[in-house]
Amino acid sequence: MIRVAIADDHPVVRAGLRALLDHEDDLTVVGEASTPDEAFALVQSTSPSVILMDLQFGEAETGADVTRRIRALEAAPYVLVLTNYDTDGDILGAVEAGASGYLLKDAPPHELIAAVRAAAAGESALAPAIAGRLLDRMRAPQISLSKREIEVLDKVAHGKSNAVVASEIFVSETTIKSHLVHIFSKLDVSSRTAAVSRARELGVLR
């Protein structure tokens, strides 16, 4: 029996997922969480095989952040991200945090169930569209920003100054300027506004 935990801040989403998964003979839902901290505690108390993880909880800590904490545990469950977001930054952040799979919430039910079974078996479970995005990224390294560069650009997109960005990610303002120079070069732009616009066109930022 595959034990599944669900972490999502929307009760309707959790209820729908529970109904779908409990309908399968080899799957059982062992608990639900509505915040990253609840998800971490749930994993420790129920020892699921797989946890379905949303990326955004309306809190400072994201699904990727708690995924990293969960995967650091002994006998950690596999994490399958289920989200509305498909930007490069979200996908890379989740995969680098240790997620075994990445699906969008509009995935067909049979695809979700197959992904849960694949994750429980230790296999990668990427939605076809997500796998395609990662392959495109690998084929076009000239426009590929690093995870840190995406993080910096995302903060810039929210109107934060170099000094504020530097303080939030614990580096110097000079380092932020260096990141921006590299970002401008990779995106072939000359301003912060143009960089944000180009990154959104490419699907790097939401």
C-alpha positions in Angstrom: 0.0 0.0 0.0 1.3 3.4 -1.0 0.9 5.9 1.8 0.3 9.4 0.6 0.3 12.8 2.4 -1.2 16.0 0.9 0.2 19.5 1.6 -1.8 22.3 0.1 -3.2 25.5 1.6 -6.6 25.1 -0.2 -9.1 22.8 1.6 -11.0 22.1 -1.7 -7.8 21.0 -3.4 -7.0 18.7 -0.5 -10.5 17.2 -0.5 -10.4 16.6 -4.2 -7.0 14.9 -4.1 -8.1 12.8 -1.2 -11.2 11.6 -3.0 -9.2 10.8 -6.1 -6.4 8.9 -4.4 -8.6 7.0 -1.9 -10.5 5.6 -4.8 -7.4 3.6 -5.8 -6.9 0.2 -4.2 -3.2 0.6 -3.8 -3.2 4.2 -2.5 -4.2 5.5 0.9 -4.1 9.1 2.2 -2.6 9.2 5.7 -3.0 12.9 6.4 -3.2 16.5 5.2 -1.3 19.7 5.9 -2.1 23.3 5.1 1.3 24.9 5.9 5.0 24.0 5.4 5.4 23.4 9.1 2.4 21.2 9.2 3.7 19.2 6.2 7.0 18.7 7.9 5.3 17.5 11.1 2.9 15.3 9.1 5.8 13.5 7.5 7.4 12.8 10.8 4.2 11.5 12.4 2.8 9.4 9.6 5.8 8.2 7.5 4.2 8.5 4.1 5.7 6.9 1.0 5.0 10.1 -1.0 3.9 13.6 -0.2 2.1 15.8 -2.7 3.5 19.3 -2.3 2.1 22.6 -3.4 4.7 25.3 -4.0 3.0 28.4 -2.6 1.4 28.5 0.9 1.0 32.2 1.3 3.9 32.1 3.8 7.6 33.0 3.7 8.5 29.3 3.4 7.7 27.7 0.1 7.0 24.2 -0.9 10.6 23.9 -2.3 11.9 25.1 1.1 10.1 22.4 3.1 10.9 19.8 0.4 14.5 20.4 1.2 13.8 19.9 4.9 11.8 16.8 4.3 14.3 15.2 2.0 17.0 15.7 4.7 15.2 13.4 7.1 16.1 9.8 7.6 13.8 7.5 5.6 12.4 10.6 3.9 9.4 10.2 1.6 9.5 11.1 -2.0 8.1 14.5 -2.8 5.8 15.1 -5.8 5.2 18.8 -6.5 1.7 19.6 -7.6 1.3 23.3 -8.5 -0.1 25.9 -10.9 3.3 27.3 -11.6 5.6 26.2 -14.5 8.3 28.8 -14.6 12.0 27.7 -14.9 12.6 29.1 -11.4 9.9 27.1 -9.8 10.8 23.9 -11.6 14.5 24.2 -10.9 14.0 25.2 -7.3 11.8 22.1 -6.7 14.0 19.7 -8.4 17.2 21.0 -6.7 15.4 20.8 -3.4 14.9 17.1 -4.0 11.5 16.7 -5.5 11.1 13.4 -7.4 8.4 14.8 -9.7 6.6 17.9 -10.9 3.0 18.1 -12.1 0.6 20.9 -12.8 -2.7 21.0 -11.1 -4.5 20.7 -14.5 -2.9 17.3 -15.1 -5.4 14.5 -15.9 -6.3 12.3 -12.9 -4.7 9.2 -14.5 -1.5 11.1 -15.0 -1.4 12.2 -11.3 -2.1 8.7 -10.1 0.6 7.3 -12.4 3.0 9.9 -11.1 2.3 9.0 -7.4 3.0 5.3 -8.2 6.2 6.3 -10.1 7.4 8.5 -7.3 6.7 5.8 -4.7 8.8 3.4 -6.8 11.7 5.9 -6.7 11.3 6.9 -10.3 11.2 10.5 -11.7 7.7 11.7 -12.4 7.8 14.9 -14.5 4.8 16.0 -16.5 5.6 15.9 -20.3 5.4 19.7 -20.6 7.8 20.1 -17.6 10.3 17.5 -19.0 10.2 19.4 -22.3 10.9 22.7 -20.5 14.0 21.2 -18.8 15.2 19.7 -22.1 14.8 23.1 -23.8 16.7 24.7 -21.0 19.6 22.3 -21.4 19.6 22.8 -25.2 19.7 26.6 -24.8 22.3 27.3 -22.2 22.9 30.8 -23.5 19.6 32.0 -22.1 19.7 29.8 -18.9 20.0 31.7 -15.7 21.3 30.0 -12.6 18.9 29.4 -9.6 20.6 32.3 -7.8 20.3 34.6 -10.8 16.6 33.8 -11.1 16.2 34.5 -7.3 17.8 37.9 -7.7 15.8 38.8 -10.8 12.6 37.7 -9.1 13.3 40.1 -6.2 14.1 42.9 -8.7 10.8 42.2 -10.4 9.1 42.9 -7.1 10.7 46.3 -7.1 13.4 45.7 -4.5 16.6 47.7 -4.6 20.1 46.1 -4.9 20.7 46.8 -1.2 17.4 45.1 -0.1 18.1 42.1 -2.3 21.6 41.8 -0.9 20.3 41.9 2.7 17.6 39.3 2.0 19.9 36.7 0.5 22.9 37.5 2.7 25.4 38.7 0.1 27.1 42.0 -0.6 25.5 44.7 -2.8 28.5 44.3 -5.1 27.6 40.6 -5.6 24.1 41.6 -6.6 25.5 44.0 -9.1 27.6 41.2 -10.5 24.6 38.9 -10.8 22.7 41.6 -12.7 25.6 42.1 -15.1 25.6 38.4 -15.9 21.8 38.4 -16.2 21.8 41.4 -18.6 24.4 39.6 -20.7 22.6 36.3 -20.9 19.2 38.0 -21.7 20.8 40.5 -24.1 19.3 43.5 -22.3 20.6 46.7 -20.7 18.2 47.5 -17.9 16.4 45.9 -14.9 13.0 46.5 -16.5 14.1 44.9 -19.8 15.6 41.9 -17.9 12.3 41.3 -16.0 10.3 41.6 -19.2 12.5 39.3 -21.2 12.6 36.7 -18.4 8.8 36.7 -18.3 8.7 36.2 -22.1 11.0 33.2 -21.7 9.0 31.7 -18.9 11.8 32.2 -16.4 9.7 34.3 -14.1 6.0 34.3 -13.4 
